[in-house]
Amino acid sequence: MAQEFLTGPARFGLLAAAHDPAAPLFVESIRAASRQPGMQREVVQADAPAQFAVPFVRQLVRERVQGLVLQARFPYASRSLAESALRYLARPGGNMTGVSANLPAMVGKQLQLLQEVTPGLQRAAFLGSTDDLATRLFVEQARNTAGLLGVAMQVVLVSQSREFATAVQSMVRERAQVVIVQPLFSNSGAGPLAGLLAHNRLPSVTAQRNYAVAGGLMAYGFSREEVSRRTASFVDRVLKGAAPASLPVEEPTAYELVVNLKTAKAIGVTVPNGVLLRADEVIQ
C-alpha cells in the first residue's frame, strides 16, 4: 500500500461521523496532510451515522479508494467496525493503523466526576443506544465502576431522540441522581437532551465538549485537537512510504474536562474547587 501512495495519484477514503462538531477540524487536518509538493492526492469522504457505518465502508470501497482513514472519535473503539474495514480493504501485511478513541474507557472517570459534584451519590443512570455496536462496552464500564464505587447503576437504552423524554421519566422514577450519556447522543441531539436533563435537575456528563456547551453539566474525553493532529500525522507518514502495519495503533494522551457553571447553578449543583481547578474550560 505504501508504494501505491508513492507512485502517482492516490485516493484514500475518509469515514467521518455525521453531525460531529469536530469533523471539520478532523477533515482539514487530513486534507492538509495530503497536500504535499509533487504529490497528487484525492480524499473521498463519507459522513456516516455511527450506528450504520458498515454500508459507508462499502461505499468507499466502490469508490476504489486505496486506503481508509476512520475518524478517531467515530467508531467508539467498536471492534466490529474495524473488522468490517479490514475485510473490505485487506492487503498483505495489514492496512489498519491510527489513533483509537477508546470512549468506553472514559465512563469510569465520568462517574467519578459526577460523584465529586454529588456528595453521597447512591443512584446513577446510563443513557445508551440500542443501535450502537459499542453500547455493551459502555454498559460494562458503567456497571463495573458503579460496583466499585458502591453506586446503583440504572441502564436505559433508546434508539431515537424522541424516546429521550420517556427515558428521563424512567430515571426520575428510579430516583437517579446523575446521568452518564453515551457520546452517540451528544452530537446532533446534544441541546435538547442536555436541556431535558437540566429541567429535571439531573447532573449529566459525556465525552464530547459540545454537550457541555449545549447545556450539559460536564464533558470529559480526549482532546479533539490532539487526535486530529496525530491522525493527520499517520496519514502523512503513510503517504511518505511507511507501511501501516509498521505503525502501532495509538491511544489519546491528552484529555479535556469542560464544566458548565451556568448549568450547575440552574440545577442547584455546587462544583467543588478541586474539579474547577482541573477543568480545561469553564463555561460561565
RODO-2510 file (C-alpha; in nm, 4 decimals, decimal comma):
residues 284
     n   res          X          Y          Z
     1     m     0,0000     0,0000     0,0000
     2     a     0,2837     0,2408     0,0830
     3     q     0,4233     0,2012    -0,2673
     4     e     0,0800     0,2685    -0,4179
     5     f     0,0682     0,6012    -0,2378
     6     l     0,4163     0,6917    -0,3541
     7     t     0,3718     0,6206    -0,7231
     8     g     0,1262     0,8511    -0,8971
     9     p    -0,2081     0,9857    -0,7849
    10     a    -0,3722     0,8089    -0,4926
    11     r    -0,7220     0,8082    -0,3474
    12     f    -0,7908     0,7388     0,0148
    13     g    -1,1236     0,7296     0,1935
    14     l    -1,2147     0,9320     0,4990
    15     l    -1,5000     0,7919     0,7062
    16     a    -1,6210     1,0684     0,9379
    17     a    -1,9043     1,0863     1,1898
    18     a    -2,2171     1,2644     1,0720
    19     h    -2,3114     1,5768     1,2725
    20     d    -1,9870     1,5650     1,4708
    21     p    -1,8812     1,9241     1,5513
    22     a    -1,5172     1,8166     1,5434
    23     a    -1,5464     1,6756     1,1902
    24     p    -1,4381     1,9964     1,0071
    25     l    -1,1175     2,0147     1,2123
    26     f    -1,0504     1,6468     1,1503
    27     v    -1,1207     1,6700     0,7777
    28     e    -0,8960     1,9735     0,7339
    29     s    -0,6116     1,8013     0,9221
    30     i    -0,6359     1,5024     0,6892
    31     r    -0,6587     1,7152     0,3757
    32     a    -0,3621     1,9247     0,4871
    33     a    -0,1550     1,6094     0,5307
    34     s    -0,2345     1,5070     0,1728
    35     r    -0,1273     1,8396     0,0185
    36     q     0,2429     1,7839    -0,0313
    37     p     0,4699     1,9229    -0,3047
    38     g     0,4888     1,6919    -0,6035
    39     m     0,2113     1,4656    -0,4823
    40     q    -0,1431     1,4431    -0,6177
    41     r    -0,3824     1,3077    -0,3588
    42     e    -0,7602     1,2844    -0,3580
    43     v    -0,9741     1,2430    -0,0474
    44     v    -1,3102     1,0675    -0,0828
    45     q    -1,5266     1,1425     0,2194
    46     a    -1,8328     0,9628     0,3579
    47     d    -2,0264     1,1101     0,6513
    48     a    -2,1781     0,8148     0,8332
    49     p    -2,4134     0,7836     1,1287
    50     a    -2,2040     0,5865     1,3767
    51     q    -2,4511     0,3016     1,4194
    52     f    -2,4835     0,2440     1,0429
    53     a    -2,1190     0,2605     0,9412
    54     v    -2,0632    -0,0623     0,7501
    55     p    -2,2609     0,0437     0,4357
    56     f    -2,0444     0,3543     0,4164
    57     v    -1,7298     0,1412     0,4265
    58     r    -1,8701    -0,0456     0,1259
    59     q    -1,9421     0,2885    -0,0439
    60     l    -1,5795     0,3945    -0,0076
    61     v    -1,4629     0,0595    -0,1444
    62     r    -1,6841     0,1112    -0,4516
    63     e    -1,5048     0,4446    -0,4957
    64     r    -1,1869     0,2372    -0,5384
    65     v    -1,0001     0,4016    -0,2535
    66     q    -0,6537     0,2647    -0,1851
    67     g    -0,6661     0,3309     0,1874
    68     l    -0,9203     0,4137     0,4567
    69     v    -0,8990     0,6664     0,7390
    70     l    -1,1559     0,6263     1,0182
    71     q    -1,2315     0,9398     1,2152
    72     a    -1,0884     0,8545     1,5549
    73     r    -1,3872     0,9541     1,7668
    74     f    -1,6317     0,7898     1,5292
    75     p    -1,6103     0,4132     1,5894
    76     y    -1,6017     0,4402     1,9728
    77     a    -1,3464     0,1595     1,9683
    78     s    -1,6056    -0,0653     1,8049
    79     r    -1,4230    -0,3827     1,7092
    80     s    -1,6905    -0,4891     1,4601
    81     l    -1,6446    -0,1722     1,2539
    82     a    -1,2688    -0,2193     1,2406
    83     e    -1,3169    -0,5817     1,1360
    84     s    -1,5535    -0,4717     0,8582
    85     a    -1,2992    -0,2206     0,7308
    86     l    -1,0286    -0,4858     0,7337
    87     r    -1,2469    -0,7302     0,5476
    88     y    -1,3184    -0,4862     0,2640
    89     l    -0,9752    -0,3239     0,2403
    90     a    -0,7450    -0,6110     0,3273
    91     r    -0,3932    -0,6097     0,1855
    92     p    -0,0954    -0,8369     0,2589
    93     g     0,0575    -0,7290     0,5882
    94     g    -0,2444    -0,5280     0,7022
    95     n    -0,3548    -0,1719     0,6267
    96     m    -0,5020    -0,0527     0,9555
    97     t    -0,3384     0,1881     1,1966
    98     g    -0,4135     0,5195     1,3625
    99     v    -0,5393     0,6657     1,6892
   100     s    -0,8036     0,4666     1,8758
   101     a    -1,0591     0,6741     2,0680
   102     n    -1,1428     0,4318     2,3456
   103     l    -1,4503     0,6220     2,4643
   104     p    -1,5968     0,3431     2,6782
   105     a    -1,2882     0,3692     2,8987
   106     m    -1,3905     0,7275     2,9832
   107     v    -1,7077     0,6161     3,1622
   108     g    -1,5284     0,5311     3,4862
   109     k    -1,3724     0,8745     3,5180
   110     q    -1,7016     1,0386     3,4217
   111     l    -1,8843     0,8623     3,7049
   112     q    -1,6107     0,9635     3,9486
   113     l    -1,6540     1,3269     3,8422
   114     l    -2,0290     1,3041     3,8965
   115     q    -1,9624     1,1563     4,2396
   116     e    -1,7432     1,4565     4,3244
   117     v    -2,0202     1,7033     4,2401
   118     t    -2,2910     1,4920     4,4083
   119     p    -2,1933     1,4154     4,7695
   120     g    -2,3465     1,0930     4,8942
   121     l    -2,4175     0,9656     4,5435
   122     q    -2,6141     0,6417     4,5587
   123     r    -2,8004     0,6089     4,2285
   124     a    -2,6768     0,6775     3,8754
   125     a    -2,8169     0,6161     3,5293
   126     f    -2,6541     0,5419     3,1964
   127     l    -2,8340     0,6528     2,8785
   128     g    -2,7247     0,4429     2,5831
   129     s    -2,8204     0,3413     2,2310
   130     t    -2,9876     0,0197     2,1229
   131     d    -2,8279     0,0607     1,7776
   132     d    -2,4620     0,1312     1,8584
   133     l    -2,2450    -0,1802     1,8348
   134     a    -2,0240    -0,0452     2,1145
   135     t    -2,3056     0,0042     2,3676
   136     r    -2,2235    -0,3159     2,5527
   137     l    -1,8730    -0,1826     2,6178
   138     f    -2,0122     0,1378     2,7674
   139     v    -2,2630    -0,0528     2,9808
   140     e    -1,9933    -0,2883     3,1065
   141     q    -1,7731     0,0040     3,2110
   142     a    -2,0637     0,1844     3,3766
   143     r    -2,1698    -0,1172     3,5796
   144     n    -1,8166    -0,2142     3,6793
   145     t    -1,7269     0,1349     3,8002
   146     a    -2,0598     0,1764     3,9790
   147     g    -1,9979    -0,1502     4,1614
   148     l    -1,6546    -0,0356     4,2745
   149     l    -1,7936     0,2966     4,3983
   150     g    -2,0937     0,1404     4,5705
   151     v    -2,3414     0,3151     4,3392
   152     a    -2,6549     0,1559     4,1928
   153     m    -2,6489     0,1848     3,8115
   154     q    -2,9678     0,2021     3,6030
   155     v    -2,9170     0,1311     3,2310
   156     v    -3,1674     0,2923     2,9948
   157     l    -3,1344     0,2166     2,6219
   158     v    -3,3179     0,4019     2,3453
   159     s    -3,2946     0,4091     1,9672
   160     q    -3,4118     0,7615     1,8808
   161     s    -3,4089     1,1087     2,0291
   162     r    -3,7875     1,1113     2,0532
   163     e    -3,7508     0,8485     2,3262
   164     f    -3,5423     1,0785     2,5482
   165     a    -3,8410     1,2095     2,7450
   166     t    -3,9615     0,8597     2,8326
   167     a    -3,6067     0,7576     2,9250
   168     v    -3,5633     1,0542     3,1595
   169     q    -3,9023     0,9852     3,3206
   170     s    -3,7781     0,6335     3,3930
   171     m    -3,4645     0,7742     3,5568
   172     v    -3,6701     1,0096     3,7721
   173     r    -3,8964     0,7232     3,8834
   174     e    -3,5910     0,5192     3,9814
   175     r    -3,4550     0,8226     4,1710
   176     a    -3,1374     0,8521     3,9665
   177     q    -2,9205     1,1386     4,0911
   178     v    -2,6832     1,1694     3,7931
   179     v    -2,6689     1,0574     3,4288
   180     i    -2,3870     0,9419     3,2006
   181     v    -2,4727     0,9936     2,8337
   182     q    -2,3306     0,7721     2,5579
   183     p    -2,1344     1,0003     2,3195
   184     l    -2,3506     0,8992     2,0231
   185     f    -2,6329     1,1123     2,1672
   186     s    -2,4187     1,4211     2,2221
   187     n    -2,3850     1,5081     1,8535
   188     s    -2,6950     1,6382     1,6760
   189     g    -2,9226     1,5915     1,9791
   190     a    -2,6954     1,7489     2,2392
   191     g    -2,9036     2,0601     2,3076
   192     p    -3,2481     1,9030     2,3594
   193     l    -3,1091     1,6186     2,5697
   194     a    -2,8963     1,8465     2,7873
   195     g    -3,1947     2,0740     2,8360
   196     l    -3,4254     1,7860     2,9273
   197     l    -3,1858     1,6526     3,1890
   198     a    -3,1260     2,0004     3,3314
   199     h    -3,5023     2,0601     3,3504
   200     n    -3,5225     1,7511     3,5710
   201     r    -3,2235     1,8743     3,7752
   202     l    -3,0095     1,5788     3,6744
   203     p    -2,6330     1,6440     3,6520
   204     s    -2,5007     1,4780     3,3369
   205     v    -2,1722     1,4098     3,1614
   206     t    -2,0453     1,2644     2,8345
   207     a    -1,7207     1,2586     2,6383
   208     q    -1,7720     1,5466     2,3954
   209     r    -1,7211     1,9158     2,4659
   210     n    -2,0196     2,0300     2,2580
   211     y    -2,2511     1,8588     2,5075
   212     a    -2,1340     2,0833     2,7912
   213     v    -2,1516     2,3857     2,5610
   214     a    -2,5117     2,2899     2,4767
   215     g    -2,6103     2,2853     2,8445
   216     g    -2,4876     1,9571     2,9917
   217     l    -2,3107     1,9891     3,3265
   218     m    -1,9775     1,8384     3,2197
   219     a    -1,7826     1,6766     2,9405
   220     y    -1,4746     1,4618     2,9878
   221     g    -1,2960     1,2960     2,6977
   222     f    -0,9950     1,3078     2,4707
   223     s    -0,8658     1,6287     2,3156
   224     r    -1,0113     1,6692     1,9661
   225     e    -0,7206     1,8842     1,8529
   226     e    -0,4616     1,6305     1,9627
   227     v    -0,6358     1,3355     1,7975
   228     s    -0,6874     1,5271     1,4716
   229     r    -0,3210     1,6285     1,4673
   230     r    -0,1928     1,2798     1,5402
   231     t    -0,4250     1,1145     1,2882
   232     a    -0,3053     1,3560     1,0226
   233     s     0,0494     1,2591     1,1167
   234     f    -0,0333     0,8926     1,0477
   235     v    -0,1665     0,9837     0,7030
   236     d     0,1429     1,1916     0,6344
   237     r     0,3748     0,9032     0,7222
   238     v     0,1819     0,6562     0,5065
   239     l     0,1829     0,8968     0,2123
   240     k     0,5587     0,9245     0,2501
   241     g     0,6018     0,5478     0,2280
   242     a     0,5564     0,3977     0,5741
   243     a     0,3719     0,0666     0,5833
   244     p     0,0577     0,0955     0,8000
   245     a     0,1326    -0,2430     0,9559
   246     s     0,4586    -0,0957     1,0909
   247     l     0,2791     0,1889     1,2718
   248     p     0,1293     0,0744     1,6048
   249     v    -0,2212     0,1928     1,6863
   250     e    -0,2039     0,4679     1,9472
   251     e    -0,4446     0,5954     2,2116
   252     p    -0,5031     0,9613     2,3025
   253     t    -0,2647     1,1094     2,5580
   254     a    -0,4396     1,4437     2,6146
   255     y    -0,7822     1,4720     2,7742
   256     e    -1,0080     1,7686     2,8420
   257     l    -1,2616     1,8467     3,1113
   258     v    -1,5301     2,1080     3,0434
   259     v    -1,7619     2,2335     3,3190
   260     n    -2,0748     2,4419     3,2604
   261     l    -2,1229     2,6574     3,5718
   262     k    -2,4359     2,8160     3,4280
   263     t    -2,5981     2,4730     3,4195
   264     a    -2,4638     2,3900     3,7650
   265     k    -2,6326     2,6979     3,9085
   266     a    -2,9600     2,6233     3,7268
   267     i    -2,9843     2,2688     3,8674
   268     g    -2,8560     2,3560     4,2133
   269     v    -2,5192     2,1820     4,1977
   270     t    -2,2085     2,3213     4,3652
   271     v    -1,8999     2,2214     4,1686
   272     p    -1,6047     2,1713     4,4084
   273     n    -1,2982     2,3900     4,3587
   274     g    -1,0924     2,0765     4,3021
   275     v    -1,2959     1,9951     3,9917
   276     l    -1,2846     2,3543     3,8645
   277     l    -0,9067     2,3675     3,9046
   278     r    -0,8725     2,0540     3,6905
   279     a    -1,1071     2,1855     3,4227
   280     d    -0,9613     2,2878     3,0865
   281     e    -1,2624     2,5078     3,0195
   282     v    -1,5252     2,6584     3,2500
   283     i    -1,8408     2,7936     3,0897
   284     q    -1,9808     3,0811     3,2959
***
